[in-house]
Amino acid sequence: MKRIIVDYKKLTPEILSLLVEKYPDGYDDRHIIVFKNSKNQTIEAVEVRTEDTVYLVKVSSSLVNSMANFDEDDYDASEFNEPISELPDKTATED
């Protein structure tokens, strides 16, 4: 299973939809995972899973706003199948 760290700015509508579905009332401290990245920076993220990938979405006030304002009707159905690719700010590993 792949693991990808992603900033909210790089979220696809599909991943944002999964986040809103998993955390319909928002997330709180018990949902936040804290870890150090390869640059020894402390990262806070929330987890969302697809069949083959675990996404760790970096926590920020902008993520909260994006989740609160998300509406699936604002997106074309084809956008929900777009993978996150070529992200400059990601770390992917295989199990």
Biopython code that builds the backbone (N, CA, C, O; Angstrom):
import numpy as np
from Bio.PDB.StructureBuilder import StructureBuilder

atoms = [
    (1, "MET", "N", (0.854, -1.182, 0.000)),
    (1, "MET", "CA", (0.000, 0.000, 0.000)),
    (1, "MET", "C", (0.896, 1.241, 0.000)),
    (1, "MET", "O", (1.859, 1.324, 0.763)),
    (2, "LYS", "N", (0.568, 2.196, -0.859)),
    (2, "LYS", "CA", (1.327, 3.438, -0.928)),
    (2, "LYS", "C", (0.906, 4.364, 0.202)),
    (2, "LYS", "O", (-0.243, 4.359, 0.643)),
    (3, "ARG", "N", (1.860, 5.152, 0.655)),
    (3, "ARG", "CA", (1.579, 6.205, 1.639)),
    (3, "ARG", "C", (2.059, 7.519, 1.039)),
    (3, "ARG", "O", (3.201, 7.638, 0.595)),
    (4, "ILE", "N", (1.169, 8.495, 1.035)),
    (4, "ILE", "CA", (1.503, 9.779, 0.425)),
    (4, "ILE", "C", (1.148, 10.903, 1.395)),
    (4, "ILE", "O", (0.044, 10.958, 1.937)),
    (5, "ILE", "N", (2.109, 11.792, 1.596)),
    (5, "ILE", "CA", (1.879, 13.012, 2.379)),
    (5, "ILE", "C", (1.536, 14.098, 1.368)),
    (5, "ILE", "O", (2.253, 14.302, 0.388)),
    (6, "VAL", "N", (0.435, 14.788, 1.619)),
    (6, "VAL", "CA", (-0.008, 15.790, 0.652)),
    (6, "VAL", "C", (-0.511, 17.039, 1.371)),
    (6, "VAL", "O", (-1.147, 16.957, 2.422)),
    (7, "ASP", "N", (-0.219, 18.179, 0.791)),
    (7, "ASP", "CA", (-0.704, 19.457, 1.296)),
    (7, "ASP", "C", (-2.128, 19.667, 0.776)),
    (7, "ASP", "O", (-2.470, 19.182, -0.302)),
    (8, "TYR", "N", (-2.942, 20.374, 1.521)),
    (8, "TYR", "CA", (-4.333, 20.578, 1.115)),
    (8, "TYR", "C", (-4.425, 21.218, -0.268)),
    (8, "TYR", "O", (-5.395, 20.973, -0.986)),
    (9, "LYS", "N", (-3.440, 22.034, -0.662)),
    (9, "LYS", "CA", (-3.469, 22.719, -1.956)),
    (9, "LYS", "C", (-3.428, 21.744, -3.120)),
    (9, "LYS", "O", (-3.844, 22.078, -4.230)),
    (10, "LYS", "N", (-2.929, 20.543, -2.871)),
    (10, "LYS", "CA", (-2.775, 19.553, -3.936)),
    (10, "LYS", "C", (-3.851, 18.475, -3.910)),
    (10, "LYS", "O", (-3.745, 17.481, -4.627)),
    (11, "LEU", "N", (-4.873, 18.658, -3.101)),
    (11, "LEU", "CA", (-5.932, 17.652, -3.010)),
    (11, "LEU", "C", (-6.783, 17.625, -4.265)),
    (11, "LEU", "O", (-7.114, 18.664, -4.836)),
    (12, "THR", "N", (-7.129, 16.423, -4.682)),
    (12, "THR", "CA", (-8.086, 16.280, -5.769)),
    (12, "THR", "C", (-9.486, 16.331, -5.159)),
    (12, "THR", "O", (-9.637, 16.126, -3.955)),
    (13, "PRO", "N", (-10.495, 16.597, -5.956)),
    (13, "PRO", "CA", (-11.865, 16.570, -5.422)),
    (13, "PRO", "C", (-12.202, 15.225, -4.784)),
    (13, "PRO", "O", (-12.929, 15.178, -3.792)),
    (14, "GLU", "N", (-11.682, 14.136, -5.340)),
    (14, "GLU", "CA", (-11.959, 12.810, -4.796)),
    (14, "GLU", "C", (-11.429, 12.673, -3.370)),
    (14, "GLU", "O", (-12.140, 12.188, -2.489)),
    (15, "ILE", "N", (-10.197, 13.092, -3.138)),
    (15, "ILE", "CA", (-9.599, 12.980, -1.804)),
    (15, "ILE", "C", (-10.292, 13.936, -0.841)),
    (15, "ILE", "O", (-10.543, 13.579, 0.310)),
    (16, "LEU", "N", (-10.602, 15.139, -1.294)),
    (16, "LEU", "CA", (-11.315, 16.092, -0.441)),
    (16, "LEU", "C", (-12.687, 15.537, -0.071)),
    (16, "LEU", "O", (-13.135, 15.692, 1.065)),
    (17, "SER", "N", (-13.345, 14.900, -1.016)),
    (17, "SER", "CA", (-14.636, 14.281, -0.744)),
    (17, "SER", "C", (-14.513, 13.181, 0.308)),
    (17, "SER", "O", (-15.359, 13.081, 1.197)),
    (18, "LEU", "N", (-13.470, 12.355, 0.219)),
    (18, "LEU", "CA", (-13.242, 11.303, 1.210)),
    (18, "LEU", "C", (-12.989, 11.892, 2.597)),
    (18, "LEU", "O", (-13.460, 11.356, 3.600)),
    (19, "LEU", "N", (-12.247, 12.993, 2.646)),
    (19, "LEU", "CA", (-11.993, 13.668, 3.929)),
    (19, "LEU", "C", (-13.291, 14.167, 4.548)),
    (19, "LEU", "O", (-13.537, 13.977, 5.740)),
    (20, "VAL", "N", (-14.113, 14.805, 3.731)),
    (20, "VAL", "CA", (-15.390, 15.345, 4.232)),
    (20, "VAL", "C", (-16.289, 14.196, 4.689)),
    (20, "VAL", "O", (-16.994, 14.310, 5.692)),
    (21, "GLU", "N", (-16.257, 13.095, 3.947)),
    (21, "GLU", "CA", (-17.060, 11.932, 4.326)),
    (21, "GLU", "C", (-16.566, 11.318, 5.641)),
    (21, "GLU", "O", (-17.370, 10.952, 6.499)),
    (22, "LYS", "N", (-15.249, 11.208, 5.793)),
    (22, "LYS", "CA", (-14.679, 10.602, 7.001)),
    (22, "LYS", "C", (-14.837, 11.511, 8.216)),
    (22, "LYS", "O", (-15.075, 11.030, 9.324)),
    (23, "TYR", "N", (-14.709, 12.808, 8.018)),
    (23, "TYR", "CA", (-14.790, 13.783, 9.111)),
    (23, "TYR", "C", (-15.904, 14.791, 8.822)),
    (23, "TYR", "O", (-15.612, 15.968, 8.611)),
    (24, "PRO", "N", (-17.172, 14.366, 8.806)),
    (24, "PRO", "CA", (-18.266, 15.275, 8.435)),
    (24, "PRO", "C", (-18.421, 16.463, 9.379)),
    (24, "PRO", "O", (-18.901, 17.520, 8.972)),
    (25, "ASP", "N", (-18.018, 16.294, 10.642)),
    (25, "ASP", "CA", (-18.098, 17.395, 11.599)),
    (25, "ASP", "C", (-16.734, 18.013, 11.851)),
    (25, "ASP", "O", (-16.538, 18.710, 12.846)),
    (26, "GLY", "N", (-15.794, 17.762, 10.955)),
    (26, "GLY", "CA", (-14.425, 18.236, 11.122)),
    (26, "GLY", "C", (-13.622, 17.240, 11.940)),
    (26, "GLY", "O", (-14.160, 16.259, 12.453)),
    (27, "TYR", "N", (-12.347, 17.503, 12.051)),
    (27, "TYR", "CA", (-11.467, 16.631, 12.819)),
    (27, "TYR", "C", (-11.042, 17.358, 14.083)),
    (27, "TYR", "O", (-11.134, 18.583, 14.171)),
    (28, "ASP", "N", (-10.578, 16.592, 15.057)),
    (28, "ASP", "CA", (-10.063, 17.205, 16.277)),
    (28, "ASP", "C", (-8.720, 16.560, 16.622)),
    (28, "ASP", "O", (-8.173, 15.792, 15.831)),
    (29, "ASP", "N", (-8.201, 16.871, 17.791)),
    (29, "ASP", "CA", (-6.857, 16.433, 18.168)),
    (29, "ASP", "C", (-6.672, 14.923, 18.116)),
    (29, "ASP", "O", (-5.578, 14.453, 17.806)),
    (30, "ARG", "N", (-7.710, 14.156, 18.408)),
    (30, "ARG", "CA", (-7.547, 12.695, 18.414)),
    (30, "ARG", "C", (-7.397, 12.123, 17.008)),
    (30, "ARG", "O", (-6.955, 10.983, 16.864)),
    (31, "HIS", "N", (-7.749, 12.874, 15.972)),
    (31, "HIS", "CA", (-7.621, 12.426, 14.588)),
    (31, "HIS", "C", (-6.270, 12.798, 13.980)),
    (31, "HIS", "O", (-5.898, 12.279, 12.928)),
    (32, "ILE", "N", (-5.543, 13.691, 14.634)),
    (32, "ILE", "CA", (-4.306, 14.217, 14.062)),
    (32, "ILE", "C", (-3.133, 13.286, 14.375)),
    (32, "ILE", "O", (-2.923, 12.873, 15.515)),
    (33, "ILE", "N", (-2.380, 12.974, 13.323)),
    (33, "ILE", "CA", (-1.171, 12.161, 13.431)),
    (33, "ILE", "C", (0.010, 13.125, 13.366)),
    (33, "ILE", "O", (0.082, 13.953, 12.458)),
    (34, "VAL", "N", (0.931, 13.028, 14.315)),
    (34, "VAL", "CA", (2.104, 13.899, 14.354)),
    (34, "VAL", "C", (3.340, 13.042, 14.091)),
    (34, "VAL", "O", (3.519, 11.993, 14.709)),
    (35, "PHE", "N", (4.196, 13.498, 13.165)),
    (35, "PHE", "CA", (5.413, 12.761, 12.828)),
    (35, "PHE", "C", (6.460, 13.718, 12.266)),
    (35, "PHE", "O", (6.161, 14.875, 11.966)),
    (36, "LYS", "N", (7.682, 13.227, 12.127)),
    (36, "LYS", "CA", (8.771, 14.008, 11.531)),
    (36, "LYS", "C", (8.955, 13.545, 10.089)),
    (36, "LYS", "O", (8.945, 12.345, 9.813)),
    (37, "ASN", "N", (9.123, 14.495, 9.172)),
    (37, "ASN", "CA", (9.374, 14.134, 7.784)),
    (37, "ASN", "C", (10.873, 13.943, 7.556)),
    (37, "ASN", "O", (11.660, 14.014, 8.500)),
    (38, "SER", "N", (11.263, 13.705, 6.319)),
    (38, "SER", "CA", (12.674, 13.445, 6.006)),
    (38, "SER", "C", (13.572, 14.648, 6.279)),
    (38, "SER", "O", (14.788, 14.495, 6.389)),
    (39, "LYS", "N", (12.990, 15.840, 6.390)),
    (39, "LYS", "CA", (13.758, 17.056, 6.702)),
    (39, "LYS", "C", (13.731, 17.357, 8.191)),
    (39, "LYS", "O", (14.141, 18.435, 8.620)),
    (40, "ASN", "N", (13.240, 16.389, 8.992)),
    (40, "ASN", "CA", (13.138, 16.508, 10.442)),
    (40, "ASN", "C", (12.183, 17.622, 10.888)),
    (40, "ASN", "O", (12.323, 18.176, 11.978)),
    (41, "GLN", "N", (11.215, 17.938, 10.028)),
    (41, "GLN", "CA", (10.185, 18.914, 10.368)),
    (41, "GLN", "C", (8.994, 18.161, 10.960)),
    (41, "GLN", "O", (8.645, 17.074, 10.499)),
    (42, "THR", "N", (8.384, 18.737, 11.969)),
    (42, "THR", "CA", (7.201, 18.124, 12.560)),
    (42, "THR", "C", (6.003, 18.390, 11.658)),
    (42, "THR", "O", (5.720, 19.531, 11.292)),
    (43, "ILE", "N", (5.309, 17.316, 11.311)),
    (43, "ILE", "CA", (4.140, 17.398, 10.435)),
    (43, "ILE", "C", (2.917, 16.915, 11.209)),
    (43, "ILE", "O", (2.977, 15.910, 11.917)),
    (44, "GLU", "N", (1.822, 17.630, 11.070)),
    (44, "GLU", "CA", (0.537, 17.204, 11.620)),
    (44, "GLU", "C", (-0.376, 16.936, 10.437)),
    (44, "GLU", "O", (-0.496, 17.761, 9.531)),
    (45, "ALA", "N", (-1.018, 15.772, 10.453)),
    (45, "ALA", "CA", (-1.852, 15.383, 9.321)),
    (45, "ALA", "C", (-3.037, 14.544, 9.785)),
    (45, "ALA", "O", (-3.036, 13.994, 10.886)),
    (46, "VAL", "N", (-4.046, 14.458, 8.923)),
    (46, "VAL", "CA", (-5.164, 13.541, 9.135)),
    (46, "VAL", "C", (-5.092, 12.497, 8.031)),
    (46, "VAL", "O", (-4.613, 12.762, 6.928)),
    (47, "GLU", "N", (-5.579, 11.305, 8.355)),
    (47, "GLU", "CA", (-5.469, 10.182, 7.428)),
    (47, "GLU", "C", (-6.772, 9.930, 6.698)),
    (47, "GLU", "O", (-7.858, 10.024, 7.271)),
    (48, "VAL", "N", (-6.643, 9.612, 5.435)),
    (48, "VAL", "CA", (-7.776, 9.133, 4.640)),
    (48, "VAL", "C", (-7.233, 8.037, 3.717)),
    (48, "VAL", "O", (-6.128, 8.149, 3.187)),
    (49, "ARG", "N", (-8.028, 6.976, 3.535)),
    (49, "ARG", "CA", (-7.576, 5.816, 2.767)),
    (49, "ARG", "C", (-8.437, 5.573, 1.534)),
    (49, "ARG", "O", (-9.646, 5.803, 1.530)),
    (50, "THR", "N", (-7.765, 5.101, 0.495)),
    (50, "THR", "CA", (-8.450, 4.532, -0.660)),
    (50, "THR", "C", (-8.077, 3.058, -0.674)),
    (50, "THR", "O", (-7.407, 2.583, 0.243)),
    (51, "GLU", "N", (-8.495, 2.333, -1.691)),
    (51, "GLU", "CA", (-8.204, 0.904, -1.743)),
    (51, "GLU", "C", (-6.711, 0.601, -1.740)),
    (51, "GLU", "O", (-6.285, -0.400, -1.163)),
    (52, "ASP", "N", (-5.915, 1.450, -2.374)),
    (52, "ASP", "CA", (-4.496, 1.152, -2.519)),
    (52, "ASP", "C", (-3.551, 2.189, -1.914)),
    (52, "ASP", "O", (-2.333, 2.030, -1.992)),
    (53, "THR", "N", (-4.098, 3.253, -1.310)),
    (53, "THR", "CA", (-3.250, 4.344, -0.836)),
    (53, "THR", "C", (-3.734, 4.903, 0.493)),
    (53, "THR", "O", (-4.935, 5.021, 0.738)),
    (54, "VAL", "N", (-2.772, 5.243, 1.344)),
    (54, "VAL", "CA", (-3.059, 5.973, 2.576)),
    (54, "VAL", "C", (-2.547, 7.393, 2.350)),
    (54, "VAL", "O", (-1.355, 7.598, 2.117)),
    (55, "TYR", "N", (-3.444, 8.367, 2.418)),
    (55, "TYR", "CA", (-3.065, 9.771, 2.276)),
    (55, "TYR", "C", (-2.996, 10.394, 3.659)),
    (55, "TYR", "O", (-3.920, 10.257, 4.461)),
    (56, "LEU", "N", (-1.897, 11.078, 3.930)),
    (56, "LEU", "CA", (-1.767, 11.884, 5.136)),
    (56, "LEU", "C", (-1.840, 13.336, 4.678)),
    (56, "LEU", "O", (-0.906, 13.852, 4.064)),
    (57, "VAL", "N", (-2.951, 13.983, 4.981)),
    (57, "VAL", "CA", (-3.201, 15.344, 4.523)),
    (57, "VAL", "C", (-2.765, 16.306, 5.617)),
    (57, "VAL", "O", (-3.267, 16.262, 6.740)),
    (58, "LYS", "N", (-1.820, 17.178, 5.270)),
    (58, "LYS", "CA", (-1.298, 18.124, 6.250)),
    (58, "LYS", "C", (-2.412, 19.007, 6.792)),
    (58, "LYS", "O", (-3.251, 19.508, 6.043)),
    (59, "VAL", "N", (-2.401, 19.186, 8.096)),
    (59, "VAL", "CA", (-3.412, 19.983, 8.795)),
    (59, "VAL", "C", (-3.055, 21.461, 8.688)),
    (59, "VAL", "O", (-1.900, 21.852, 8.855)),
    (60, "SER", "N", (-4.075, 22.273, 8.407)),
    (60, "SER", "CA", (-3.914, 23.728, 8.391)),
    (60, "SER", "C", (-5.294, 24.354, 8.477)),
    (60, "SER", "O", (-6.306, 23.680, 8.286)),
    (61, "SER", "N", (-5.328, 25.631, 8.763)),
    (61, "SER", "CA", (-6.624, 26.312, 8.803)),
    (61, "SER", "C", (-7.247, 26.333, 7.421)),
    (61, "SER", "O", (-8.472, 26.352, 7.298)),
    (62, "SER", "N", (-6.431, 26.330, 6.381)),
    (62, "SER", "CA", (-6.964, 26.302, 5.019)),
    (62, "SER", "C", (-7.645, 24.981, 4.712)),
    (62, "SER", "O", (-8.626, 24.953, 3.968)),
    (63, "LEU", "N", (-7.141, 23.878, 5.272)),
    (63, "LEU", "CA", (-7.790, 22.586, 5.085)),
    (63, "LEU", "C", (-9.179, 22.612, 5.710)),
    (63, "LEU", "O", (-10.139, 22.127, 5.112)),
    (64, "VAL", "N", (-9.288, 23.167, 6.890)),
    (64, "VAL", "CA", (-10.587, 23.275, 7.566)),
    (64, "VAL", "C", (-11.561, 24.048, 6.684)),
    (64, "VAL", "O", (-12.708, 23.634, 6.516)),
    (65, "ASN", "N", (-11.117, 25.158, 6.125)),
    (65, "ASN", "CA", (-11.977, 25.969, 5.257)),
    (65, "ASN", "C", (-12.364, 25.206, 3.992)),
    (65, "ASN", "O", (-13.514, 25.265, 3.559)),
    (66, "SER", "N", (-11.410, 24.490, 3.401)),
    (66, "SER", "CA", (-11.697, 23.717, 2.189)),
    (66, "SER", "C", (-12.744, 22.652, 2.460)),
    (66, "SER", "O", (-13.659, 22.456, 1.660)),
    (67, "MET", "N", (-12.613, 21.966, 3.586)),
    (67, "MET", "CA", (-13.577, 20.923, 3.941)),
    (67, "MET", "C", (-14.954, 21.527, 4.204)),
    (67, "MET", "O", (-15.968, 20.973, 3.781)),
    (68, "ALA", "N", (-14.991, 22.655, 4.897)),
    (68, "ALA", "CA", (-16.263, 23.292, 5.237)),
    (68, "ALA", "C", (-17.000, 23.795, 3.993)),
    (68, "ALA", "O", (-18.230, 23.799, 3.954)),
    (69, "ASN", "N", (-16.248, 24.214, 2.989)),
    (69, "ASN", "CA", (-16.851, 24.784, 1.788)),
    (69, "ASN", "C", (-16.986, 23.792, 0.640)),
    (69, "ASN", "O", (-17.445, 24.167, -0.439)),
    (70, "PHE", "N", (-16.598, 22.542, 0.845)),
    (70, "PHE", "CA", (-16.619, 21.547, -0.224)),
    (70, "PHE", "C", (-18.045, 21.183, -0.599)),
    (70, "PHE", "O", (-18.892, 20.949, 0.263)),
    (71, "ASP", "N", (-18.293, 21.140, -1.898)),
    (71, "ASP", "CA", (-19.590, 20.709, -2.421)),
    (71, "ASP", "C", (-19.316, 19.890, -3.674)),
    (71, "ASP", "O", (-18.788, 20.413, -4.655)),
    (72, "GLU", "N", (-19.673, 18.604, -3.649)),
    (72, "GLU", "CA", (-19.417, 17.721, -4.784)),
    (72, "GLU", "C", (-20.036, 18.257, -6.069)),
    (72, "GLU", "O", (-19.526, 17.992, -7.157)),
    (73, "ASP", "N", (-21.117, 18.999, -5.957)),
    (73, "ASP", "CA", (-21.791, 19.518, -7.140)),
    (73, "ASP", "C", (-20.952, 20.555, -7.885)),
    (73, "ASP", "O", (-21.256, 20.893, -9.030)),
    (74, "ASP", "N", (-19.900, 21.060, -7.242)),
    (74, "ASP", "CA", (-19.031, 22.039, -7.887)),
    (74, "ASP", "C", (-18.043, 21.387, -8.855)),
    (74, "ASP", "O", (-17.318, 22.083, -9.565)),
    (75, "TYR", "N", (-18.014, 20.049, -8.883)),
    (75, "TYR", "CA", (-17.029, 19.334, -9.686)),
    (75, "TYR", "C", (-17.700, 18.399, -10.679)),
    (75, "TYR", "O", (-18.786, 17.876, -10.427)),
    (76, "ASP", "N", (-17.044, 18.202, -11.797)),
    (76, "ASP", "CA", (-17.476, 17.235, -12.790)),
    (76, "ASP", "C", (-17.126, 15.841, -12.272)),
    (76, "ASP", "O", (-16.111, 15.674, -11.597)),
    (77, "ALA", "N", (-17.944, 14.849, -12.576)),
    (77, "ALA", "CA", (-17.715, 13.483, -12.093)),
    (77, "ALA", "C", (-16.352, 12.944, -12.505)),
    (77, "ALA", "O", (-15.761, 12.151, -11.772)),
    (78, "SER", "N", (-15.845, 13.351, -13.650)),
    (78, "SER", "CA", (-14.540, 12.856, -14.110)),
    (78, "SER", "C", (-13.397, 13.320, -13.217)),
    (78, "SER", "O", (-12.353, 12.669, -13.170)),
    (79, "GLU", "N", (-13.570, 14.428, -12.509)),
    (79, "GLU", "CA", (-12.520, 14.929, -11.628)),
    (79, "GLU", "C", (-12.311, 14.041, -10.408)),
    (79, "GLU", "O", (-11.271, 14.123, -9.755)),
    (80, "PHE", "N", (-13.279, 13.202, -10.096)),
    (80, "PHE", "CA", (-13.166, 12.330, -8.939)),
    (80, "PHE", "C", (-12.318, 11.099, -9.215)),
    (80, "PHE", "O", (-12.053, 10.311, -8.308)),
    (81, "ASN", "N", (-11.897, 10.931, -10.441)),
    (81, "ASN", "CA", (-11.036, 9.808, -10.784)),
    (81, "ASN", "C", (-9.611, 10.236, -11.059)),
    (81, "ASN", "O", (-8.762, 9.397, -11.360)),
    (82, "GLU", "N", (-9.331, 11.526, -10.962)),
    (82, "GLU", "CA", (-7.988, 12.024, -11.216)),
    (82, "GLU", "C", (-7.084, 11.673, -10.048)),
    (82, "GLU", "O", (-7.379, 12.034, -8.908)),
    (83, "PRO", "N", (-5.987, 10.975, -10.315)),
    (83, "PRO", "CA", (-5.053, 10.673, -9.225)),
    (83, "PRO", "C", (-4.204, 11.894, -8.892)),
    (83, "PRO", "O", (-4.044, 12.802, -9.708)),
    (84, "ILE", "N", (-3.673, 11.896, -7.699)),
    (84, "ILE", "CA", (-2.695, 12.913, -7.343)),
    (84, "ILE", "C", (-1.385, 12.456, -7.963)),
    (84, "ILE", "O", (-0.909, 11.359, -7.674)),
    (85, "SER", "N", (-0.810, 13.278, -8.802)),
    (85, "SER", "CA", (0.424, 12.864, -9.456)),
    (85, "SER", "C", (1.415, 14.009, -9.494)),
    (85, "SER", "O", (1.044, 15.183, -9.486)),
    (86, "GLU", "N", (2.672, 13.640, -9.536)),
    (86, "GLU", "CA", (3.754, 14.614, -9.661)),
    (86, "GLU", "C", (3.650, 15.746, -8.651)),
    (86, "GLU", "O", (3.774, 16.920, -9.003)),
    (87, "LEU", "N", (3.426, 15.390, -7.414)),
    (87, "LEU", "CA", (3.364, 16.400, -6.364)),
    (87, "LEU", "C", (4.767, 16.715, -5.885)),
    (87, "LEU", "O", (5.506, 15.800, -5.519)),
    (88, "PRO", "N", (5.155, 17.971, -5.875)),
    (88, "PRO", "CA", (6.498, 18.300, -5.402)),
    (88, "PRO", "C", (6.640, 18.105, -3.896)),
    (88, "PRO", "O", (7.758, 17.943, -3.407)),
    (89, "ASP", "N", (5.536, 18.116, -3.148)),
    (89, "ASP", "CA", (5.593, 18.043, -1.697)),
    (89, "ASP", "C", (4.964, 16.743, -1.233)),
    (89, "ASP", "O", (4.008, 16.765, -0.459)),
    (90, "LYS", "N", (5.482, 15.606, -1.692)),
    (90, "LYS", "CA", (4.920, 14.332, -1.276)),
    (90, "LYS", "C", (6.032, 13.357, -0.930)),
    (90, "LYS", "O", (7.165, 13.471, -1.397)),
    (91, "THR", "N", (5.674, 12.415, -0.112)),
    (91, "THR", "CA", (6.569, 11.321, 0.235)),
    (91, "THR", "C", (5.768, 10.057, 0.025)),
    (91, "THR", "O", (4.716, 9.882, 0.640)),
    (92, "ALA", "N", (6.240, 9.179, -0.825)),
    (92, "ALA", "CA", (5.515, 7.937, -1.081)),
    (92, "ALA", "C", (6.416, 6.762, -0.753)),
    (92, "ALA", "O", (7.600, 6.758, -1.091)),
    (93, "THR", "N", (5.848, 5.766, -0.092)),
    (93, "THR", "CA", (6.571, 4.548, 0.216)),
    (93, "THR", "C", (5.659, 3.369, -0.046)),
    (93, "THR", "O", (4.435, 3.502, -0.027)),
    (94, "GLU", "N", (6.241, 2.246, -0.284)),
    (94, "GLU", "CA", (5.488, 1.012, -0.492)),
    (94, "GLU", "C", (5.644, 0.150, 0.722)),
    (94, "GLU", "O", (6.706, 0.147, 1.343)),
    (95, "ASP", "N", (4.575, -0.614, 1.097)),
    (95, "ASP", "CA", (4.660, -1.583, 2.185)),
    (95, "ASP", "C", (5.417, -2.789, 1.712)),
    (95, "ASP", "O", (5.608, -3.737, 2.474)),
]
sb = StructureBuilder()
sb.init_structure("model")
sb.init_model(0)
sb.init_chain("A")
sb.init_seg("    ")
for serial, (resi, resn, name, xyz) in enumerate(atoms, 1):
    if name == "N":
        sb.init_residue(resn, " ", resi, " ")
    sb.init_atom(name, np.array(xyz, "f"), 0.0, 1.0, " ", f" {name:<3s}", serial, name[0])
structure = sb.get_structure()
